[in-house]
Amino acid sequence: MILDPVKTEERESARTETIVTGRPRRTRPGGLPQESKGYRVYLGFNAVALVVISAVTLYPFATLIAQSFSSSGAIKAGLVNLLPVGFNLDTYHAVTNDQHFWRSYGNTVMYTVVGTLVAMVLTTLLAYVMSKEHLRGRNVLIGIAVFTMFFNGGIIPNYVLISSLELKNTMWAVILPGAMSVFNLLVMKSFFENLPRELEEAARIDGLGWWGIFWRIAMPLSKPVIATMTLFYSVQFWNDWFSAFLYLDQTDLYPLSLHLRNLIAGATTTTAESAAAVGTTSAAIKDNVKAVTMVLAIIPILCVYPFVQRHFVSGVMLGAVKG
């Protein structure tokens, strides 16, 4: 006869409670202990709180989508809430029919893919090296990294540096300035420090060098934190417009965020062209062009996020909590 250790422990716990309190423990079908009234209240409070927080979080997105399908007059009058008022697709047609929009979309995809790849390579390599306590000058490297979190050269020195390196009007002017996030570096360093040392020692006994240990041991065990950092860097490069605003003068190189910024602000001729395409004024189309462009800009992130969401919490916690 094979005894179930879980059920045996439950029976022992129930017997002990009966001896101490003088009354048997109430159980649910299946032998599980009955939930207390306080615990049920706690679960109910959590459920209500999560529903309220979710509603508050989703409300702005629902309003944004409703505004993107509403008329400019309804938005000006403040009539749009959760449902579109004066349903129209004119602004969607005007924005998506603009060749500059799709060119900037392609530029953003390229900047995001290449920038994320470069950032992940630099971050993982440096984080793994800095996680080794026997590394000479380790504290100096960590100190330099932390120092850059609080102090930097400023906009003008950075602009002079990029210009002197002849990186203006190239994609590297957008990618390299944000290729290393110190916060992500420290989180990944902490994650590598928590990996079992026995695995690396066993790998070294088997003849693996540091590169072999890094690729065959550390990287496969780092999937949660790598997925999390990839999401962080992807969102950073996708939304970045200021670097392009400083270092890019050619409109053919503009990323989507900068193109939309100019479209909303009316700083380029795109707004006037789009307005002429729908037969209205640039001031009228500007009322809901912001909602339309924001919806179009967040679609890729919404498509990617579900695939890395399950690694998100575990990656941050494993990298940020030491113990």
N, C-alpha and C positions, 0 to 999 in steps of 0.2 A: 504494500500500500504506500503510495507516494503522497505526502502531505504538502499542501500549498503553503509556503511560508507566509504569504500575505494574509491568508485567511486564519492561519494559526496565530499570527500576531494580533489580528483583530479580536479573536476569541479571548486571548489572554488579556487584552486591554479591556474588553467588556467585563470579564470576570473580576479584574482588579477594581474597575469602577463600581461594580455591584457590591464588592466587599467594603469599599470605602464609603459609599453613599447609602448603602442599604437598599437600593432599588435598581432594577436592571436597566441597561441602556436601551433606548428606543432605536429600532433599526428600520430601514427601508427595505423594500423587496430586493432580494439578492444579498442580504446580510450586511449592507453598507450602513454605517451609522447615520442616524437621522440628523439633518441640519438643524442647528439651533435657530431660534427666532431672530437673534441678533445678526447671525450670518445671513439669513434671508433678507433682512433689512439692508444689510451692507451690499448684497448683490443687487437688490432693487435700486438702491441709491446710485451704484456704479452704472447700471444700465441707463438710468435717466440722465446721469451726467454725461455719459458718452453720446447719447442721442442729441442732447443739447449742444455739446461741443461740435459734433459732426454737422448739425444744422447751421451753426454759426460759421463754421469753416466753409461749407459748401454754398452758402448764400451769396457771397460775392461772385463766385464762378457762375452760378445760375443767372445772376443779374447781368453779368458781362455777356453771356451767350444770348440772353434775351435782347440786350441792347444791340448786339451785332446784327440781329434780324429785324430790328425796328426802324421806323422812319426817323429822320433827323428832327422833325417837328415834335414827335412824341418824346424823344429824349430831352429836347430843350424844355418841354413843358413838365418834365418829371413824371410822366405817366408810366414809364417802364419799370416794372418790378421783377417778377419771376417769369412773366410771359411776354412775348413780343407784342408790340402795339404798332399797327401800320406795317404789317409784314412786308419786307422787301429784300431782294438779293442784289440790288444795284451796286452797293458798295463792294460786295464780294466779287462781282463781275469786274468792277473797275480795278480792284487791287490785283486780282489773279490774272487779268489780261495784260498787265503791265510787264514788259520783258525785264525791266530793272528789278522787279520783285523776285522773279525766278532766278535771275543771275545772282542776286544777293543771297537767296536761299541756298543756292549751290555753294557759294563762298562760305557761308556759315557751316554747312555740312563738312566742307573740307577743313576749315579751321578747327572745328570741334573734334573731328576724327584724328587729324594729325596732332593737334595740341594735346588731346587726352593721351594719345599714345606716347608722345614725348614726355609729358608730365608724369605718367605712370612709370616709365622706365627710370627716369631720374629719381623719383620719390622712393620707389622700391629698392633701388640699388643703394642709395644713401641711407635710407632707414635701416636696411639690413646691416650695413657696415657700422652705423652708429649704435646698433643694439648690442655689439660685442664689447664686453667690459675690458677685455685685454687689449683693445685697440689703443695705440699710442696717440695722444692728443684728442681722445674722445670727448672729454669735457670741454675742450676748446671749440671743437666743431659744434657741439650742442649749444655752447654759449653764443657763438656767432649766429647760429640759426635763430635762437630766441631773441637776440639783439635786433635782428631785422624785422621781427614782429612789431616792435615798438618804434623803431627809427628807420627812416629811409631818406634817400637823397632829395626827393621832391619831384615835381613835374618837370621843371626846367632842366635839372641835371639829367634826368632820364631821357628827355627829348634830345639833349645834346649828345648823349651816349648813343642813342639809336641812330641819330643822323651821322655821327662820326663813324659808326660801323657800317654805314651805307645800307641800312635795313629799311629805310623809308620806302613806302609803296611796294612792300613785299609782305607775304603772309607771315614771315618770321617776326615782323614788328608787332603782330598781334599775338603770336604764339609764345615767343620767348619771355616777354616780361611777366607772364602769368604761368610759366612752366613749372614753378615750384611753390607750393603752398606750405608754409612752415607748420601750420596747424595739422594738415594732413600728414606731413612728415613725422611729427611727434606722435600722432595717433598710431601710425604704422610702426614706428620704432618701438612703442610700448607693446604692440601686438607681437612683434618678433622677439622681444625680451621674454614674453610669456610662453614661447614654444618650449617644449621639453628638451633639455640639453642632452638627454640620453639618446635621442634620435640622431643628433648630429655626431655624438661620440661613436655611436654604432656605425654610422655612415663612414666616418673617417677610418674606423678599423677595417671596414670593407674596401677601403682604397679610394673613396671619393674625395676629391679636392673641394675647395670652397665653392667654386662654380657649380660643381655637381651637387653639393649639398643645397645650394641656393635654388637650383632649378628642379631638383628631384625631391627635395624634402620640404624646404620652406615655402616655395610657391604653391604646391598642391594643398598645403595646410592653410594657406592664406586666402582662400577663395572668398570668404565673407568680407574681410576687410578690403580686398582688392575690388570687389563689386561695389562696395560703399564708396571708396575713393574714386572709382571710375565715374560713378554717378555725380559726385561732388565736382570733379573736374569738367565733366561734360556739361553740366548746368552752368558752370562758370564761363566756359568758352562760348556756349550758346547764347548767353545773355550779355556778354561783354560787348560794349559799344564804344567805351571811352578810349581804349587803346587805338581802335580804328579811327576814331575822331581825331586823335592827335597825330597819328603817323601815316595815315592814308589820305592822299589827295585825289586819287583816281576813283571815280564812281564805280568803275567796273570791278574794283576790289572791295567795295563796301560789303560788310556782313549784313545779315537781315536786320539785326537790332538797330544798326545805324541808319539803314534805309528807312525803317519804320519810324525812327525818331525824326528824321527829316520829313517824312511823309506827314506825320502828325503835326509837326511844328510849322509846316508850310515852307521849309527852308529850301526845297528843291522844286523843280517844275513838274514833278510827278503828280503833286496834288492837283495842280491846274489841269494837267492832261487827263487825270482820272475824273475830275469834275466835268470836263468837257465830254468825256465818253458817256456819262450818264445824264447829260443835259441839265446840270445844276451848277451852282456856284461852289467854289472851293470852301467857303465858310460853311455851307450846308453839309457837304460831305464830311467835313472835319468832325462833326458832332459824333458820328458813329464809326468813322474810320479807325478811331482808336480801339474800339471794341473788336472790330473785324480783324485788325492786324494782330491784336493780342491773342485772339483765338487761334489764328493761323500760326502764330509763333510758338504756342505752347503744345500744339498737337504732337510733334515728335517726342517731346519730353514725356507726355502722358502715355505715349506708346511704349517707350523704353522703361519707364519706372516700374510697371508691374513685374518685369522679369528680374529686377534686382531688389525689389522691395523686401523679399523674404530674407535677403542677406543684410538688409540695412541695419536693423536693430542689433543683431548679433555682431556685425562688423564693428559698429561703433563701441558697443559695450566691451567686446574682447580687446579692442585696441586702447580703450580709455581707462579700463579698470584693471588694476594690477593686483594680483593676489593668487 
